[in-house]
Each structure stands twice: as structure tokens, then as C-alpha cells.
Amino acid sequence: MEERILYRWSQWTAHRSLGSMVLERFQHPAQVVVTGFAVVITAGTLLLSLPQATTGKASASFVEALFTATSAVCVTGLVTVDPGTYWSTFGQIVLLMLVQVGGLGLMTLATLFAVLLTRRLGLRARMAAQAETKTLRIVDVRRVVRNVVLFTVVSEVLIAAVLTVRFTAAHGESPGRALYLGAFHSISAFNNAGFALWPDGMVRFATDPWITLTLCAAVIVGGLGFPVVFDLARNWRCPGAWTVLTRVTLGMTGLLLAGGWIVLTATEWRNPATLGGLPDPARLTAGFFLSVMPRSGGFNNVDITQMRPESLLVTDILMFIGGGSAGTAGGIKVTTFGLLGFVLWAEMRGEPRVNVGHRRLPEGTQRQAMSIVLLGIALVTAGTFLLLMMTHHSLDLVLFEVVSAFGTVGLSAGITAELPPAGHLLLTALMFLGRIGPLTFATALALRERTSRFELPEERPIVG
């Protein structure tokens, strides 16, 4: 009897030790985020590999399903097949569910379910949700998650209503079909996914401002970032109370939208294959659409392959910068880009501290911004080099595709479907890294943070 008790105790202790090792292995919130996204992508790949997910008799290949699932969960929008004709209604619904999960964030959904089912939330779960939602204080996570979900649902319902009415009234769709199209493109736009159910994207609606401007509004609002939206809701009457995040995000967003609108409209104004073939008023709204979608929206209202090389370059820059932090947009984020601008301005003026308004920017934040930019440049450079080795396409087209994948934008220069399987896997990896963030992924690989117990003598090397 005593031997049996000792044997069971040893088994229980062994299992407990194994469980403790697993928990310790994934105790960092960033690790949970990375693992969560990988699990959902795996589930989406399996669902899209089912025969009922496609309209044809044959099921999708593994690479095809993996690429599409990653593109959906990472809210990118790059496709190797036409979503409207290749995937069945079941496959499209799976696609939409993956987009919604990826847009809200796995940890946001997990936190919401924990709140609703248990009314309690552990410290580790809060930290994981904090890493996904970029909440500043752990005690605010439950309230923030509720607000995020409520704001998302209300926004998507309003956008879907406008699109549904327009599809019915102006484009001859039946009420049921219009409702389906409105809901699909509302979720796709708000989550900055860019999936469309027409082979030419939104080209057929280039002269319809009700469709294009509604999609633009959805992309902008979803890409601002939830902390900025909530800060504006609380302090919209008092701009002086806005946080540094809100000020930098709004300032850089307005600057990039206006600058992109002016430059892209000017360069494509007389191009008969893009804006030049539209009436003058429609060229202005179509040019604004071109400026908004590289933020991570991913919809196209012109043939991207016919754009001028200088327009492709400007679009590359906009895609690499992306949208706001803690939102549905990708890229290095406008906050990162804006903060580096303040760092550069302070260095040019010889100031020892970097100030944003009436706030001082911590050195750790400066290093983090610099690390994100350098890692992003390294990934884009490596991805472009490898893809050039795999294909015969020119540098501008390959660079466009790589930046679109890393920035989780979804705009394509028309070469995605022509890439070999190795190229699709490369873009899949770039989409995954671009969604979770280079710095988050690097942090997730470390088991614990390391602190230095000593400092070395200082030496100033020659810079420049």
C-alpha cells in the first residue's frame, strides 16, 4: 500500500514538474502571443484544406491553405487565388473568421472569454492581453478589452449597413447578397485585411464615393489604434489632455495621408491606365483611396501593375510605415516613425533629451523604435534578396510584394500567384513576422529578461 502511494506521488510530482516547465517556457506574454497566432494559423490551414472549403472538386494544397490562412490571421490580404470564385461560402466564412480573430487579437478574445466565463482574470492572462492591446496599465485590461470588442462590433455594423444599402440601391444586388457583401467587406476593411470578393478588387467601384470613402473611413479608424480612439473619445474637447501616443499618431497619420494623396494623385493624374481614365472629380477621391490603402487597408481601385515606378516607390514607403499602434494596421507604425523624427530633430539641435510636446521621451522607447525600424529594414532586404533569387521579376515589383507582406497590407503588383511554392512560404513568414512585430518575436525567443550587473568604461567611437 505504501509503495503504491509513493508511486502515485512520484507520478504526480513528475507531471507537475513537466507542467511547471511548460509554463515557465511560455511565461513571457510575447511568447503567448506568438504561440497563439501560430495555433490559429494552423487551425485555419486545416479548415481551408478541407474539400468543402473550395468550389472545385479538389481541395486546396497545403501551401495554398497555409498562405491564405496566414494572410487572413495576419490581416494582410495577399492571395494566390481569387477569394470570390475559388473559395466556397464555407471557405469565405472561415476566411472572415480568421480575419476577425487576427484583427481583434488572440489575447483580446481570450481575455474577453475569461472575463465573461469566470469573472476573474489571472495576472499572467492580463499580461498576455496587455502585450496584444498595448494597454498601459494591467488593471485596465478587462475594461479595455470590453471597449475594444464593443467598438469593433459597432463600427463593423455601421460600415456593413452603409455598404449593404449602396450595393442594393446602386449596383443591383439582391438584399441577401448585398448584406453578405456588406458584412464581408466591412470586417475586411475595419480589420485592414483587404480581402475582396471580386477578381479586380474595388476597381469597378472607383467612381462610387459611397463605397470607396466608406472603406477608407473603416481602414483609417481601424488603423488608428484602440488607445488613440479611446483617448479621443474621453478628451475630444480638450486636445491639451491628449497623450503623446495620440498626438504623434494623429499628426503623422494626417501628414502621411495628405502627402500620399498629393503625390500619388499628381503622379497618376495623367496615367490613362490608372487615374487618367477617370473623370476629374473621381480622380481626387480615387487618389485619396490610393493614399489610404497602403496604411494596411490592402484594397485597390486601380490596376497596381499599371502604376508608375515613382508611385510604387511612394506606396512602398507608406506600406512600410503602416498605421497606428495597437490597432488593426501593420508596418513599423506611424508612432515609431514619428518618434524617430523627434529623435533626429533633437540630435540636429544638439539637445541632450528628446521631448515630445511637454513630455520627455525615455531612452528605452528610443532604442525600441530604432530596433523595430532596423529589424524591419533587415527583414525587407533579406526577403527581397531571396525572392529575387527565386523569380525573374524586376526589383520594383519584388520589393513591392515583400513590403506589402511585411507591412501586412495586401496590395500586390500582380506577381503573387506566379511565385513558386518557396516564394509563397517566404511571404508567409514575412506576413507572420510583420503581424506580431519583429521586436515581439525576438523577445518571445528569450526565456527571460537579462539585467546587467555591471557597466563597462565609456568610449565614444567616430560616427558618420
N, C-alpha and C positions, 0 to 999 in steps of 0.2 A: 504494500500500500504506500509506504513512504517512498519507495523507488518510483512508483507511478506518479506521485505528486511532484517529486523532484524532476521527473522527465517532462511533465506538462509545464512546470515552472520554467525549465530551461528553454522549451519551445516558445513559450510566451515572451520570454526575455529576448530570444533571438529575433522574433518577429517585431517586437517593439524596437529593438536596436536597428533593424532594417528600415522600419518606418521612420525612425528618427534621422537615419542617414539620408533618406529621400527628402524629408522636409528640410534638412539642413542644406541639401544640394540646391533646393529651389526656394531658399528663404528670401532672396532679394526680389523686390517687386518687379524689376525689369525682367528677371528670368521667368516669372509667371506670365507676363505679357507676351514674351516671345514664344513660350511654350503654348499659350492659349491660342495665339494666331496660327501656329503650326498645326494644332489639333483641328481647328475649324477648317483650315485649308484641306487637310487630309479627309475630313468628313465630306466636304464639298466635292473633292475629287472623286470619291467613291460614289456619291449620288449622281454626279454628271456622267459617270462611266456606265450607269445603268442603261439598258436598251430603251426604256420609256422616256429617257431624257432627250432623245433626238427624234426628229421627224422621219428619218430614214430607217431602213431595216437594220443597218449596222450601228453598233454603239460607238461612242467617241473613243479614240485611242487614249492611252494613259497620259501622254504628253499633252494632248489637246485638252483633256479634262483638268489636268493639273494647272496648265497655263490659264484656263478660263476661271477656275476656282480661285487661284491666286490673284488674278486680275480683279475678281469680284470682292474678295475679302479685303484686299488692299485698296479697294475703291479706285482702281486705275482706269479700266475701260478698254485696254488694248485687247483685241480679239484676233483670232486666226480664222474664224468663220463668222458668217452673218448671224447674229443672235436671233433675228426675227424669223429666219427661214430654217436654220439648222437645228436650233433647239425647239423642242416641243413646248406646249404650255407648262407641263411639269418641269422641264428644264429651265424655262424662263422664270418660273416661280422660285426654284432653287437658287437661280442666279440672283433674284431680287432679295431673297432672304440672306444670302451671303453678303450682299452689298449693305443691307441694313445692319447686320451684325458687325461688319467691318467698320461702318460709319460711326455707329454708336460707341464701338469699342467693347471688346470682350469683358474687360473688367467693369465697365459701366453696367452691362447687362447682369453680370454675376453679382455685383453689389446690389442692384435693384431686386433681384430674386431673393437674395439673402435678407434684405430688409422686409420684403413682403411675406416671406415664409416663416422667418424665425424672429423677426422684430429685434434681432440682436446682430451685432457685427463685430467680429474679432479684429484685433489690431492689425494682424497680417493681411486680412482681406481689405481693410481700409487703406493700408499702404499700397496694396496692389492697385486698387481703384484710383488712388492718388497719382500713381505713376502714369495711368492711362488718361485721366481727366486733367492732369496738371493743376490739381487743386492746391492752394497754398497752405491750408491747414487741414490736418487729418480729421478734426472734429466736424468739419463742414462737408465731408464726403457724402453722407447719406442725403443731406438736403440738396447738394449739388446734383447728385445722380437723379433724384426725383425731378428737379427742374430741367435737367438735360433731356430726359425722356419726354416730359410734358412739352417742352419747347419743340422737340423734334417732331412729335406726333401732330401738334397743332400746325406747324409750318408745312409739313408734308400734306396734310388735309387741305389747307388753303390753296397750296400750289396745285394739287390734283384737281380741285374744284375749278380753278381758272382754266387749266388745260382741257379738262373734260368739256366744259361749255364751249370752248373755242373749237375743239375737234368736231363737236356736234354741229355747231352753228355755221362754221366757215369751211369745213373740209369734208362734210358729208358722211361722217362716221356715224354708225348706229349708236344709240345711248350706251349699250353694254360694251361695245368695242371702244367707244370714247372713254368710258370710265376705266377700262383696263389700261388703255394707253396713257391716260392722265395719271393714274396711280403709279404705273411703272416708271414713267419719265419724271414724276415728282420725286420719288425715292432716289432715282438715279441722279437727279440734279442736286438735290439737297445734300446728298452724301458725296457729291463731287466725283461720282463714278463715271459718268459719260457714256453709259450703255444706251444705245438707241435701237429701236426695232425696225429701222429702215436701212437698206444697204448703203445709201448715200448719207446717212446721219441726218442732220437737220437742214440739208441743202434745199429741200423742197419748201421749207418754211422761212427762207432767208428774207423774204419780203413781208412776213407777217410779224409785226412788232409784239402782238399779244403773246405769241408763242416764244419768240426769241428773248424778249425783255423779261418775261416771267421766268424763263430758265436762267437768265443772267442774275436776276434777283435771288433765286434759290441758291445758285452757286456762291454768290457773294456772302449771303447771310450764313450759309453753312460753313463757308471757309473762313469767316472772321474769327471763329474760336468761341467756345461757350463762355469762358471767363469774360471776354470782351463784351459779348451780348448781355450778360447778366450785370456787368458793371454799368453799361449804358442804360439798362432798364432801371437800375437803382438811382443813378446820378445824371440822368439825361438833362436835367435842368441846371446842373452845376458842373460844367466841364473842368473847373478847378479841382474837383474831387476825384477826377479820373486817375486810375493807376498808370504807372509808366507803361505797362503792357498795353493798355487801351490806347494811350496816346501814340505810341510807336506803331501799333498795328493800324490804327485809323489813318495816321499820317502817311505811312508807307503804302498802304492799300490805295488811298486816293492818288498818291503820286504815280504809282505803277499803272493804275487803271487809266488815268489821264494821259500819261506818257505813252503807254502802249496804244491807246485809242488814236492819238495823233499820229504816231509814227506808222503804225500798221495801215491806217486809213490812207495816209499820204502815199505810202509805197505801193499800195494795191489799188489806188483810185483809178488808174488808167489801165489796169491789167484786165483785158477782156475775159480772161478765164476765171477771174475771181470777182472782185467788187466792180470792175469796169462794165460788166454786163448787167448791172442792176440800175434802177432809177436812182436819181441823186438822193432823195430822202432815205431810201433803203440802204444806200451805201454808208450813210452815217451810222444807222443802227447796226448794220452788218459789221462795220468796223469796230463798234463798241463790243459786239459779240466776240470778235476775234481777240480783243484785248482781255475780256473776262475769262474766256475758257482756258487759257494757259495757266491760270491760277490753280488749276487742278480739275476744272469742270470737265474737259475732255470732249464736249460736243463740237462738231464742225458744221458751219453753214456755207462753206466754200470747199472746193477741191484743194486739199492741202498740197497735193503733188504739183499743182499749178502755181503755187505762191513763189514769189521772187526769192532769191537766196538771202537778200538782206532781211526780208520778212521772216524767213526761217530762223535766222540768227537772233533776231529780236524775240521771237517766240521761244527759242531755246533759253534765253536769259530769264524770261518771265516764268517758264516752267521750272527752271532750277530754283528760283526764289520761292515760288509757291504761294501759299496763303498764310492764315493766322495759326498761332499755336493752339493746341487743344481743340481744334476743330476737325472738319472732315477733309481739309485740304492737305496736300503733300508738299514736297520741296523742303528746302532748308528752313523755310518760314520767313515771313516778312519781318518778324521781330528780330531774328538772328541777323538778317541783312541790315536792318535799321540800327541795331546796337553796334555793329561793326562800323557803321558810318559815324556814330558818335565817338567811337574809339579812335578812328582815323582823324576826326576833327580835333579831338583833344591832343593827339600826338603832334599834329601840324602846328597847333598853337603853343606847344611846349608845356601843357598843363599836367601836373602830376596825378590828377584824378580825373576820371571820366564822369561827367554829370549829365543827366537827362532831366531837363527842367530843374526842379528843386530837389532832385534825388541823386545820390551818388551810386554809380554802378559798381557792384562788388567785383573784385578781381576774378573770383571764381566764375562769375557769369561771363566775363570777357573771355576767359580760357575756354569755357564751354561753347560759346558762339564760334570762336576760332576753330575749335576741334571739329564741330559739325560741318563748317564750310570746307575745311581741308579734307575731311573724310569723304564728303560729298564729291569734291573735285577728283579725289583719288578713285572713287568708285566709277564715276562717269568716264574718266580717262581710261581706266582698265577695261571697262565694258566696251567702250568704243574701239579700243585696240583689238580686243578679242573678236568682236563682231566683224571688223574689217577683214580679219584673217579668215573668217568663215564664209564671207559673201564677196560678191563682185560690185556691190553698190558703192556709190560715191560717199565721201566723208560727210557732206552736209546731211544726207539722208540717214546715214547710220547714226551720226551724232544726235539728230532729231529723235530718232527712235529710242536711243539709250537714255537721253534726258527725260523723255516722256515716261519711260518705265521707272526711272529712279524718282522722278517727281510725282509719281502716281497720277499722271494727267490723263493719258489715254488717247491723245491726239497721235495720228500716225501719218507718216509720209508715204504710206501705201506699200511698205515692204514687209510688214509683219507676217502676212500669210506666206510670203515667199521664202522666209528664213528656214534653214534646216532645223531638225529637232534640237541640235546642240544650241542653236541660236535662241530657240524658244525657252530652253532651260536657263540660258543666261539671262534673258529678260525676266523670267520668273524669279530668279534670285535677286535681280535689281529691284523688282516691284516689292518683294518681301522686305529687303533692306530699306528701301525708301519709305515704306509704310511705318515700320517700327522705329525707324531712325537709326542712323549709323552709331550714334553715341549710346543709345539704349541697347543696341545689340552688343556693342563692345562691353558695356557694363554687365550685361547678362552673362557673359562668358566668365567673369570673375566671380569666385565664390564669396569673397568678402572684400570690403574696402581696406586698403592698407594705409596706415598713417606712418609718416616718417618720424623717427625718434631723435634725429639729429639734423643739422644743417651744415652744408659744405661752405667753404670760403667762396665769396662772390668774385666773379671775374667778368668783365664786360668785353665780349668779342666785337669785332668790326661788323656792322650790319649795313648791307647795301653796297 
